[in-house]
Amino acid sequence: MVETKIKVDYLARVEGEGNLYIKVIDGKVERLEVGIFEAPRFFEALLIGRRFHEAPDITARICGICPVAYIFSSCRAMEKLFNIKIPEEIEVLRKILYYAEWIQSHALHVFFLHAPDFLKVDSIMEIAKIHPEITRKALKLKAWGNRIIEIIGGRSVHPISCRIGGFYRIIKREELKEIYEKKEEMQNLAKELLEWIMTLNIPKMERDFENVSLRNDENEYPLIGGRVISNKGLNVVEEEFEKFIEEFQTPYSTALRYKIKGRGPYLTGPLARYNNNYDRIRGEVKETVEKQGYQAPLRNTFQSIIARAAEIYHATLEIGRLIDNYVEPQKPYIEVEVKSGTAYGITEAPRGILYHAYEVNEEGIIEKANIISPTAQNLAYIEKDLLELIPELLKMNYNDARLLAEQTIRNYDPCISCSTHFLKLKIERKP
């Protein structure tokens, strides 16, 4: 009997606490577990009994990396329920804020958490020694994203200016001057960094995964709202999303998992967005990636780092365009007329589609809430990806196999803290 074990007690360079255990006997996989042992935080339960307008600020605390995504998924759900039509001026400002979050989140992952894998080093500190200029430019780009969030949102982590119906105050065009003056520099940096990322030694493989993302009717790369689509035929409105997915639980994880009913695990995030909406990404981005042969579809999850870097470049270009088009609104928000019903909203968080659903009574009190994070949706596919990688891992020495398995998980930029919301508890009592 030949037994092979790969064990990682604490996954490094991810947000949150997780582990990995693989056991193979005579070439047959006996156990493969991406364990999530971070305590569940019960955010859905915290929302019950609170007023509808508290949901954006409460859910923003789920994550310090992507609070804007939680704010706008929550806002979108409530605004649809209350029939609020958001003026274009406010939509433009929201998109600038959302793209800024993409920039700071993607830059953190691409350069600080993921790039070390491809360069066979342990951390950004070692990259800084090898590529000091790349590191400085990455820091500068991330800082710009954070600064935009601070200017529009009031602070760079957990913004305080956003509310259902718009913003708490009018954001003056003059306030965006600092952002606008640096846009060309940041666009050049983003392009240069994308070109550098495409020179990395990326493991070769090909997968037939189902890409799930939003796609909107505005002929724009998806951000806030739209239909949920996939490359295998899924095409539904936000309200129907839960009807087409199935949630399940594993004994070694404090996060739920998801699959498409009748098909299995799916992929959401930058790679899925890139593949499903490549026709809507900026032309400058297409020109850059196509020179190196990285146009969509990308069928290698190790190439997710390229999709993220491409989205950073796209975001810098779009922020410039959006500021050009920004007109100060006459009032900062639209008033709400409360009614009872179920609210549904989906936006594209940096890591993928983020689903919010709320049941609200006639007094505006939340009676039920459900939040499905991108990482929870990706967990099942991460394990599927690892399963298909087993033959390759068995050919390697232990250390190399362990590092490649960890890198496979980091391809998804898992935000474990986001995924641990609640557990379904089943109690069986014997007489």
C-alpha positions in Angstrom: 0.0 0.0 0.0 1.3 3.4 -1.0 -0.1 6.3 1.1 0.5 9.9 0.3 -0.6 12.8 2.6 -0.5 16.5 2.0 -1.3 18.6 5.1 -1.4 22.3 5.6 -2.5 23.3 9.1 -2.8 27.0 8.3 -3.2 28.4 4.8 -0.9 31.3 4.3 -1.5 34.5 2.3 -5.3 34.3 2.4 -7.8 36.3 4.4 -9.1 34.2 7.3 -8.3 30.8 8.8 -8.3 27.6 6.8 -6.4 24.4 6.2 -5.9 21.6 3.7 -5.7 17.8 4.0 -5.3 15.4 1.2 -4.9 11.6 1.6 -4.3 9.3 -1.3 -3.9 5.5 -1.0 -2.6 3.6 -4.1 -3.5 6.4 -6.3 -7.1 6.7 -5.0 -8.2 9.8 -3.2 -9.5 8.9 0.3 -9.9 12.4 1.7 -9.6 15.9 0.2 -10.7 18.7 2.4 -10.3 22.5 2.3 -11.2 23.1 5.9 -12.6 26.3 7.2 -12.2 26.5 11.0 -12.9 30.2 11.5 -15.8 30.6 13.8 -19.1 31.5 12.1 -20.2 35.1 12.8 -24.0 34.8 12.3 -24.4 38.1 10.3 -27.8 37.0 9.0 -29.1 36.5 12.5 -27.7 39.9 13.5 -29.8 41.6 10.9 -33.1 40.1 12.1 -35.1 42.8 14.0 -33.1 45.7 12.6 -34.5 48.3 10.3 -33.9 48.1 6.6 -31.6 51.1 6.4 -29.1 49.5 8.8 -28.4 46.6 6.5 -25.7 48.3 4.4 -23.6 49.4 7.4 -24.0 46.1 9.3 -23.1 43.9 6.3 -20.1 46.1 5.4 -18.5 44.9 8.6 -18.4 41.3 7.2 -15.2 42.3 5.3 -12.5 45.0 5.6 -11.3 44.3 2.1 -14.5 44.5 0.2 -17.0 46.5 2.3 -18.2 48.5 -0.7 -19.5 45.3 -2.3 -21.5 44.4 0.8 -22.9 48.0 1.0 -24.1 48.0 -2.7 -25.5 44.5 -2.8 -27.6 45.4 0.3 -28.5 48.8 -1.2 -29.5 47.3 -4.5 -31.7 44.7 -2.9 -33.6 47.3 -0.8 -33.9 49.8 -3.7 -35.4 47.2 -5.9 -38.0 46.3 -3.3 -38.9 50.0 -2.7 -39.0 50.8 -6.4 -36.2 53.4 -6.1 -34.7 54.5 -9.4 -31.2 55.7 -8.8 -30.2 58.8 -10.9 -27.4 58.4 -13.3 -25.2 60.9 -11.4 -25.4 58.7 -8.3 -24.8 55.5 -10.3 -21.6 57.1 -11.8 -20.3 57.9 -8.3 -21.1 54.4 -7.1 -19.2 52.8 -10.0 -16.2 54.9 -9.3 -16.3 53.8 -5.6 -16.8 50.2 -6.6 -13.9 50.2 -9.2 -11.7 51.7 -6.5 -12.4 48.7 -4.3 -11.5 46.4 -7.2 -8.2 48.2 -7.6 -7.2 48.0 -3.9 -8.4 44.5 -3.4 -7.0 43.0 -6.6 -3.6 44.8 -6.0 -3.4 43.3 -2.6 -4.0 39.8 -3.9 -2.1 40.0 -7.1 1.1 41.4 -5.8 1.2 40.7 -2.1 -0.5 37.4 -1.7 -0.4 35.6 -5.1 2.7 36.7 -7.0 5.1 35.1 -4.5 3.8 31.7 -5.6 4.9 32.3 -9.2 8.3 33.7 -8.2 8.8 30.8 -5.7 9.3 33.2 -2.7 7.6 33.4 0.6 6.3 37.0 0.7 6.2 40.4 -0.8 9.3 41.3 1.2 11.3 39.0 -1.0 9.7 40.3 -4.2 10.7 43.8 -3.0 14.3 42.7 -3.0 14.1 41.2 -6.5 11.7 43.7 -8.1 11.8 46.9 -6.0 10.2 49.0 -8.7 7.3 46.6 -9.3 6.7 46.6 -5.6 6.7 50.4 -5.3 4.3 50.7 -8.3 1.9 48.1 -6.9 1.9 49.9 -3.5 1.2 53.2 -5.3 -1.7 51.7 -7.3 -3.3 50.1 -4.2 -2.9 53.4 -2.3 -4.7 55.2 -5.1 -7.7 52.8 -4.8 -7.8 53.3 -1.1 -7.6 57.1 -1.4 -10.6 57.1 -3.8 -12.6 55.1 -1.3 -11.6 57.6 1.4 -12.5 60.7 -0.7 -15.9 59.4 -1.8 -16.7 57.0 1.1 -15.4 59.1 4.0 -12.8 56.6 5.0 -10.8 53.9 3.2 -12.1 51.0 5.3 -15.9 50.5 5.9 -17.0 53.7 4.1 -19.6 55.8 5.9 -21.0 58.0 3.1 -23.2 55.4 1.4 -26.9 54.8 2.1 -29.9 53.2 0.5 -31.0 55.7 -2.3 -27.6 57.3 -2.8 -25.2 59.1 -0.5 -25.5 61.0 2.8 -24.1 64.1 1.1 -23.4 65.5 -2.4 -19.9 64.7 -3.5 -18.6 67.8 -5.3 -16.7 67.5 -8.6 -13.9 69.5 -7.0 -13.4 66.7 -4.5 -12.6 64.3 -7.4 -9.8 66.6 -8.7 -7.1 64.7 -6.8 -8.2 61.4 -8.2 -8.5 62.7 -11.7 -5.1 64.3 -11.8 -3.5 61.0 -11.1 -5.5 58.9 -13.5 -3.1 58.8 -16.4 -0.2 57.9 -14.1 -2.3 55.1 -12.6 -3.4 53.8 -16.0 0.2 53.6 -17.1 1.1 51.8 -13.9 -1.7 49.4 -14.3 -0.8 48.6 -17.9 2.9 48.1 -16.9 2.0 45.8 -14.0 -0.4 43.8 -16.2 2.4 43.3 -18.7 4.7 42.2 -15.9 2.2 39.7 -14.5 1.9 38.1 -18.0 5.7 37.3 -17.9 5.3 35.1 -14.8 5.8 31.3 -15.1 2.2 30.1 -14.9 1.6 26.4 -14.5 0.0 24.8 -17.6 -3.4 23.1 -17.3 -6.9 23.3 -18.8 -10.2 22.9 -17.1 -13.8 22.9 -18.3 -15.3 25.0 -15.6 -18.7 26.8 -15.5 -18.1 30.5 -15.3 -20.9 32.3 -13.4 -21.0 36.1 -13.3 -23.3 39.1 -13.9 -24.0 40.5 -17.3 -25.9 43.8 -17.7 -28.0 45.4 -20.4 -25.8 48.6 -20.5 -23.0 47.1 -22.7 -20.6 47.6 -19.7 -18.4 45.3 -17.8 -20.5 44.1 -14.9 -20.5 45.8 -11.5 -23.9 46.4 -9.9 -26.8 44.3 -11.0 -27.8 42.5 -14.2 -28.6 38.9 -15.1 -26.7 36.0 -13.7 -25.2 34.1 -16.6 -22.8 31.2 -17.3 -21.0 29.8 -20.3 -23.1 26.6 -19.9 -26.6 28.2 -20.3 -27.5 29.7 -17.0 -29.3 33.0 -17.6 -31.6 34.2 -14.8 -32.6 37.4 -13.0 -31.3 38.2 -9.5 -34.6 37.1 -7.9 -34.3 33.6 -9.4 -30.7 32.9 -8.5 -31.3 30.7 -5.5 -33.7 28.5 -7.5 -30.9 27.3 -9.7 -28.2 26.7 -7.0 -28.0 24.1 -4.2 -26.3 24.7 -0.9 -24.7 22.0 1.1 -22.4 21.6 4.1 -19.4 19.6 5.0 -18.4 18.5 8.5 -14.9 20.1 8.2 -16.1 23.6 7.3 -17.9 26.4 9.0 -18.9 27.8 5.6 -21.7 26.6 3.4 -20.9 25.5 -0.2 -22.9 25.8 -3.5 -23.3 24.1 -6.8 -25.6 24.5 -9.8 -28.5 22.1 -9.5 -28.1 19.1 -11.7 -24.5 20.1 -12.8 -22.1 20.6 -9.9 -19.6 23.2 -8.7 -19.0 26.4 -10.5 -16.6 29.3 -10.6 -17.2 32.9 -9.9 -14.8 35.9 -9.7 -12.5 37.7 -12.0 -11.8 34.7 -14.3 -15.5 34.1 -14.7 -16.2 37.8 -15.3 -13.4 38.1 -17.8 -14.5 35.0 -19.7 -18.2 35.9 -19.8 -17.7 39.7 -20.5 -14.5 39.9 -22.5 -16.4 41.7 -25.3 -17.1 44.5 -22.8 -13.7 45.0 -21.3 -11.9 48.2 -22.4 -10.1 48.0 -25.8 -6.8 49.1 -24.3 -6.9 46.0 -22.0 -7.7 43.7 -24.9 -4.9 45.1 -26.9 -2.5 44.5 -24.0 -3.5 40.9 -23.2 -3.9 39.8 -26.8 -0.2 40.6 -27.5 0.6 37.8 -25.1 -2.2 35.4 -26.2 -4.3 35.8 -23.0 -7.6 36.8 -24.6 -10.7 35.0 -23.3 -11.6 32.4 -22.7 -9.0 31.5 -20.1 -9.4 27.9 -19.0 -6.6 27.7 -16.5 -7.4 28.8 -12.9 -3.7 29.7 -12.4 -4.4 32.5 -15.0 -6.8 34.1 -12.6 -3.9 36.4 -11.7 -4.0 37.7 -15.2 -7.8 38.3 -15.1 -7.3 40.3 -11.9 -4.5 42.4 -13.3 -6.6 43.0 -16.5 -9.5 44.2 -14.3 -7.2 46.6 -12.4 -6.2 48.2 -15.7 -9.8 48.3 -16.9 -10.9 49.9 -13.6 -8.3 52.7 -13.9 -9.5 53.5 -17.4 -13.2 53.4 -16.4 -12.6 55.7 -13.3 -11.2 58.4 -15.7 -14.2 58.1 -18.0 -16.7 58.1 -15.2 -15.2 61.2 -13.6 -15.4 62.9 -17.0 -19.1 62.1 -17.0 -19.9 63.0 -13.4 -22.4 65.7 -12.8 -23.3 66.7 -9.2 -26.8 65.4 -8.3 -29.4 67.9 -7.2 -29.8 66.0 -4.0 -27.6 63.2 -2.5 -30.2 60.5 -2.2 -33.8 59.4 -3.1 -36.3 59.2 -0.3 -37.6 55.7 0.6 -41.2 54.7 0.8 -41.2 51.5 2.9 -43.3 48.5 1.9 -43.1 44.8 2.8 -41.7 42.2 0.6 -38.5 40.2 -0.4 -35.5 42.2 -1.6 -32.9 40.6 -3.9 -29.6 42.2 -5.0 -26.4 41.0 -6.6 -23.2 42.9 -7.4 -19.7 41.8 -8.5 -17.4 41.9 -5.5 -13.7 41.6 -6.3 -13.9 37.9 -5.7 -17.2 37.3 -7.6 -21.0 37.6 -7.3 -22.3 38.6 -3.9 -25.9 37.8 -3.3 -28.2 39.5 -0.7 -31.8 38.6 0.1 -34.0 40.1 2.8 -37.6 39.7 3.9 -38.8 43.1 5.2 -42.2 43.7 6.9 -44.5 46.7 6.4 -42.7 48.6 9.2 -39.3 48.2 7.4 -38.0 45.6 9.9 -35.9 42.8 8.5 -37.4 39.4 9.4 -35.0 37.2 7.4 -31.7 37.6 5.6 -29.5 35.5 3.4 -26.0 36.4 2.2 -24.0 34.2 -0.2 -20.4 35.3 -0.6 -18.2 34.6 -3.6 -15.8 32.4 -1.5 -18.6 30.2 -0.2 -19.6 29.7 -3.9 -16.1 28.9 -4.9 -15.2 26.4 -2.1 -16.7 23.4 -3.9 -14.9 24.2 -7.1 -11.6 24.7 -5.3 -11.8 21.1 -4.1 -12.7 19.9 -7.6 -9.7 21.8 -9.0 -7.4 20.1 -6.4 -9.0 16.7 -7.2 -8.1 17.1 -10.9 -4.6 18.1 -9.9 -3.9 15.0 -7.8 -2.0 13.0 -10.6 0.4 15.9 -11.0 0.8 16.3 -7.2 1.7 12.6 -6.9 4.7 13.0 -9.3 6.2 15.7 -7.1 8.2 15.7 -3.9 6.3 16.6 -0.8 7.3 20.2 -0.4 6.6 21.1 -4.1 3.3 19.2 -4.0 2.2 21.1 -0.8 3.1 24.5 -2.3 1.3 23.8 -5.6 -1.8 22.7 -3.7 -1.7 25.9 -1.6 -1.2 27.9 -4.7 -4.2 26.3 -6.3 -6.3 27.6 -3.4 -4.8 31.0 -3.6 -5.8 31.2 -7.2 -9.3 32.0 -5.9 -8.2 34.7 -3.5 -10.5 33.1 -0.8 -11.9 35.5 1.8 -12.6 32.9 4.4 -13.9 35.4 6.9 -16.6 36.5 4.4 -17.7 32.9 3.9 -18.3 32.0 7.6 -21.7 33.5 8.2 -23.8 30.7 9.7 -24.3 26.9 9.9 -27.4 24.8 9.5 -27.7 22.6 12.5 -29.4 19.3 12.4 -30.2 17.6 15.7 -31.2 13.9 15.8 -32.5 12.6 19.1 -32.9 8.9 19.7 -35.6 7.7 22.1 
